[in-house]
């Protein structure tokens, strides 16, 4: 089925109102600028409620100023609530399960994000952009999977999360330091970003700047440690805000502000610390606290200033949107994301019309757990433990809910009140959209879906054969390598 027919089929099942109608007069979308510089800043485990402009008491003046000068989205999501998978969605415009990234990659894994998947770097290079990746990559660490083989002219950063050892600091594919100084990572990344922006060049540039924090274990430089009223987590967030300010100042110094689109976001929700903005769930869950994240976009003269976008958008949408702005070549694969330039450029200016799209799917590993359409969230399956925790005795199980749970996220953002019985047509419509998409998803997703159907909730919930409190919290130590294993990892870069 081609994309047009697919959308018609899935969309027809979901007829209904847009997410919200905003106050004000409707206006035509602003014309997309030609080939702006593009900077995408993404944090690791930053929550929806961790910034001042999203309701936090933390001091984040630079990010708050970015929001005042641009568009702040309130319903931006990721299709997967863990690190590698969420980044794969942003990088490719495809569900992570399509590109061999259903979970996180670990030290000494031999694979990574599918090599036949075009990345944002590839798209930008096809448009003649100079490209650089800074910070955490986490999409495979052998040379074919590293940024310099995936569309980036240069790379400075680390291959994994800060809770994995060893953590070599790389330039390109060469080791700069066998063990990164975690206290200094934000400072080092920022210095590299400022240096990159300051280069004189004739072509536009694309900078992918991926912070390693506030993923735990938390680290801040001496200049920020102990300065926040909210502990080390607050110190880390405020150092990230400083970093954003340094990037914006570097643009001002080169008179590039009006020529540069700056996007700030996170990969997914917070882990054990941080704020979800009072949403239910956290990292590793497909409740909104795990998948809804900050998203701010600023491009003076092209995007409206001080506007709020309440239309549902996704990390999947970045690649098609940035391809449009850059003039880059779209991948041949049918994308799961959409061009959302019109949504952003008309934010807050009248009746906000959501783009025609099927329900957005939320995965945990290979398992489809929930689906989002406009203000509606339908939970279809549930896992016995979240994605990032080790398996209990007998292994993890994802089971089909006998009665899918429907939440109206405008009336009930905490996902506290199941309204499936009141809106059976909405439930049926989202189920039809899921079924239409399932037929085109990888076989492993289809098999996991079928397996979930063989474990109905009534059977699992009646089984009290293990103690969740004792089993779930054992740390997963695969990310910590010592001795010969650590040496083997470092040999990859020699």
N, C-alpha and C positions, 0 to 999 in steps of 0.2 A: 504494500500500500504506500503511495507516495505521500509526502508531507501534507499537501493540500487536502487530500481525501481523509488522511488521518485526523487532521485538526477538525475537519468538518464533522467527522464521526464522533470524536471525543467532545468537541465543543457543543454539539447538538444535545448531548446528554446532560450538559451543565448550563442550560439556559437559565438566566436569572440576573439579578442586579449586580452592578459592579461592587467592588469592595466598599467604597464609601463615596458619598457625594460631598465635595468640599465647598466651602463658602467662596463666593467670588464669581467673577465673570469668566466664562470659558474663553480660551484664546488658542490660536493655532500654534502648533509646535514651532519652536525656534529652529531656524536653519542650522544644520550641523556644521561646525567649522571645518575647514579643510586642513587635515594633517597637523593637528596640535601635538605638542609634546604630551606624553602621558606618563603619569606616575601612579602606580598602585601600591599603597602601603597596607599590609595585612599583619595583624597581630596574632599571637598564638594563645588561645584560650581567653581572650578578652570578652567579657560578658556584655549583654545588651544594656545593662544598667551601670556600667563602669565609668561613664563619662559624664561630665557636668551637663552637657547638652542633652543627655538622656536621663537626667534626674539624679545623678550621683552627687554626693557632697564633696567628692574629691575635686581638687583644683586642676582643671584641664583647660587653661585659657586659650592655648593655641588651637586645640580641636574645637572648642566652643566657637572661636572666631572663624574657623574654617566652615562650621555649620552656618553661622550668620551670613557668611559670604556666598553660600551655596545651597545645596539641597540636602536635607537630612531625611533619610528613609526610616520609617517606623515598622515596616513589614518586609525587611530584607532577610532572606533565609539561605541556608545551605542544604543540599539534599542529603548530607551525611554528617553526623556529629563527632567525627574524629579527624585527626590531623591530615594524614596523607590523602584520604578520600575527599575531604572538602577541598583541598588544594588542587586535586585532579579535576574536580568539577569546574573550578575557577579557570584553570589553565586550558581546558579543552572545550568547554561548553557542552560536555557530555556527562551523563550519570557516571559516577566512578566505577560502577559495576560493568560498564561497557569497556573500560580501559584498564582492566586488571588491577584496580585499586579499591577493593572492598574493605580494606582495613589498613593498619599502619605498617610501614616497612621498618625492619629492624637491622641493626648492625650484622653484617655478614649475609644478609639476604642477597641472593644472586639476581633477583629480578627487580622490576620497578614498574612505573606507569607504562602502559603499552607503547612500544616504539613506533607503531604506525599511527598514533594519535598526534595530530598537529596541535601545537601549543600557541599560546598568545605570543611567545617569542617568535615562532615561525611566521605567524600572521604579520607581525610588525616588520620582520626582516623582508618579507615579500613586498612591503610598501616602502622599502628603503630606509627604515628607521635604524639608528644605532641602538643596540639593546644591551641591558645589563641586569643581572639578578644579584641581589644582596640579601644576606641573611639565611634563614632556614629554608632548605629545599625540600627534603623528605619525600621525594618521588623516585628514589632509587639512587644508590651511591657508586655503582660501578660506572666506568667512563661513558658507556653508551647512554646511560640514563641521567647523567649530570647536566646542568644547564647549558654548558658549552656544546653539548651535542643535541640540545633541544630548542635551538633558536636564539640563544643568547651569546653575544660576542664575548662577554666576560662574566665572571662569577667571583664573588667574595662572600664566604659564609661557611655554614656547616651543613652536614648532610642529614642530621637528625634533630630530635628534640633534646632539650637540655637535661632530661632525666636519663639519657643514654650515654654509656661510657665504653670506650674513649670517644671524645668529641673533637676530631681534628678540625682545625680551621684551614680552609682551602682558599687558594687563589687559582681560578680555573680548575685544573685537576691536580694541582701540586699542593703539598702540605706546607702551610705557612707556620703552623705550630701543631705538634702532635696532640696537644690538649688545649682547647680554647680556654681563655680566661673568662669564665662566666660572668664575673663582676663587670667586665669591660665590654661585653658584646654589644650592648646598645650604643656605647660611645664609639666603638670601632666601626660598626655598621653605618652610623650617622656620618662619621668622617669620610667614609668611602662614598656615601651618597652625595655629600656636599662637593666632594672632589669631582665626581662624575658630572653633576649639574654645571659645575664651573668650567668644564672644557669648552673650548671654542670649536664649533663644528658648523658644517653647512647643511646637514640633514637633521630632521627631527629625531627625538630620542624617546625610548621607552624604558622606564626604570621600574622593575619589580622589587620592592623593598619589603622583605618578610622578617619582621621582628621575631626573636626567639621567646619573648615574654608577653604576658605574665604566666606562661606555663611554669609549673612547679618542677624542681625546686627553684625558688625565687632568688634572684640576684640583682643587685643594683650597684652602681658605682659609688665610691665614697661621697661624691658631690650630692647624691640624692638619698643615700641610706639614712634612715632616721628622720627624714624631713617631713614625712606625711603624717597626719593625725590618725591614719588608718593602717598603721603597721607597714611591714615590708611590701605587701601587695600594693598598698597605696604609693609607696616610694617608687615601685617599678612602673606603675601607670603614669605617675607624674614625670618620670624620666622619658617614657615614650612620648608624652605630650611635649616635653622639651625637644625631643628629636624631630617631631613634626614641625615645631617652630623653626628649627635650624634648616630643615628642608625648604620651608616657605621663605625664609630669609635668603637662602641661596638663590631662589628664583627671583626674588626682588632685586638682588644685587646684579643679576644679569638681565634685568628688565624682561623676564620671561613669564611673569604672573599671568598676563592676559593671553599667553600662547600655550599655556600648560593646563591640562586637565589633571586635577589631583583627586584621587579616590582613596578613602580610608575605610578599612573594614576589619573584620576578624575572621578566623577560619570557622569557628563555632562557638558555643557557649562556654562558660567558665567551668573549671573542674571543682576542686574542693573549696577554693576561695573565690572571691569575686562575686559580682551581682548579676543576676539574670533580669533585673528590673522587675522583680516580683512575678516573673513567669514561672510556670511549673517545669521541673526537670533541670538537668544540667548536662554538661558534656557527656557524650556516650548514650544519651537518650534522645528519642525523636519527639519528646514534648517540646514546646516552644522555647523553653529555657536552654535546650540543647542545640536548636537549629536556627533561632532568630538572633540576629547579630547587628551591631551598628553598621551603618553605611552612609558615608558623607561624600558628596561629589561637588567639586567647585571648578568652574571654568568661566571667569568673568566675561560678561557680554554675551555668553551663549547659554548658560544655565542661570535661572533666576536666583536672586540672593535672598537668603532668609526664609526659604520656603520649606514646607514639610510635605514629603511624599508618603501617602498612606496606601498606595497601590502595591500589591504583592509583587516583589521582584526576587531574583535568585542569583547566586554566584554563577549559575549556568548562563546568565544573560551577559556577562562581561565580554566574552570573546566575540559574539556577533555584534555587540554594540561598539566595541573598540575597533573591530574590523571596518565597520562603516566609517568611523571617524578618521581612521588612518588611511583608508583606501586599500587596505590589505586584502589578500586573497583568502576567501573563506575556505575551510576544509571541504573536501569532497563528501565526507560523512554527513548525514542528516543530523543537525544539532538538536539537543534537547532544550537549549536556551534560545531566547528571543532578543532581538534588537529593542532595547528599552529607551532609546534616546528620546522618543516622543513623550514617554512617561515622565522622564526627568525634566525635560525642557518645559513641560506644562504643569509641573508640580505646584499645587496650591492655587491654581488659576481658574478653577471652575469645576465642572463635573469631571472627575478623574475617571477615565475609561480604561479599565484593565485590558491589556492585549489579549486577543483570542488565543487561548492555550489550554491544553488538557490539564488535569490536576497535576500539581507538582508532587513528586514522590519523595518519600523519606526512607532511607535505608539504614540498617545496622548490619554491617558485614554484607553478606549476599541477601539478607532478608529484607523484604519490603514490609515496613511496619505501619506507616501512616501515609496519608495523602492530603494535600492542602489545595483548596480551590477558593479563591477570593477570601471571604471571612470564615470559611468553613474548614474544619480539620476533622478528618475521619481516621480513627485508629482502628486498624484491621487485625494486626497481630501484636504479640508482646513477647519479649525475651525473658527468660528466667533470671538473667543478670544483665546489666548494661554491657555495652560492647567492650569497654576497656578493662573489665574485671576478669580474673581467671575463672575457669569453669568450676562449678560445684561437683560433688560426687555424682557420677552418672552423666556428666557433660552438660553443656548448655542446651537449652531447648527453646525454640521459638514456636509458639502455639497460636493457632487461629482463635480470635475472640468469637465466641458463639454469637454474641450480639455486638457488632461494631459500635464504637462510641463516637458520637458526633458532638463537636464543640463549636459554638459561635464565638470566634475570637474577638469580635468587637464587643459583644455583651459580656463575654466571659473569658478574658485573656489568660486567666489562671488554669483553664481547662478543668474546671471543677464540677460542671453540671452537664451531664450527658443529655442531649436533646434529640437523640436519634428517633425516639418514638413520636416526637412532634413534627419532624421533618423527614418523613420516609422518602419523599421524592428527591431530596438532596442526597440522602444516603445512596439511593439507587443510582443517581446520576454519577456520583463519584465512583461507585463500584463499577459502572460501565466504562468509565474513563480508565480506571486501573486495569480492567480486563483487556481493553483495546491496546494499552501500552504493554502489558505483560507479554502478549504474543510476539512482540518485537524485541524483548529484552533477552540477554544471554541465557543460555540453557541452564546455567547454574542458578540464576535467579528464579527461573521457572521451577526448577527442581526444589529449591528451598521453599518456594511458595506452596508447592504440593506437599512437601514434608510437614510444613506448619499445619496444613489441613488434617494431617493424620495425628495431631496432638491437640485436640480440642481443650479449651481451658478447663472444662469440668474435670477432666482426668488429671491434668497437671496440678490444679489448685487443691485437689484432694490428697495429693501426695506429700506427706510431711516427713519423708525419709532422710532429709539432711537438714542441717542447721545453717541457714543463710548467714547469720551473724558471724559464725565461725569460719565459713568457707569463702565468702565473697571477698573478704578484705586482705587475703594473702597477696603480697605484692608480686607482680609479674617481673621476674629478674632477667628476661631475655635481653633487655637493653643494656645490661651491665657486663662488659667483657673485660677480663683480666688475663694476664700471662700470655700464653701462646695465641689465644683467640684475639686479644687486643693487638698483638703484633701482626697477626694475619690481616686484620682490618687495615692497619696502616700501610701494609705492603701494596694494597690496591692502588695507592696514589704515588708510588715510587716510579 
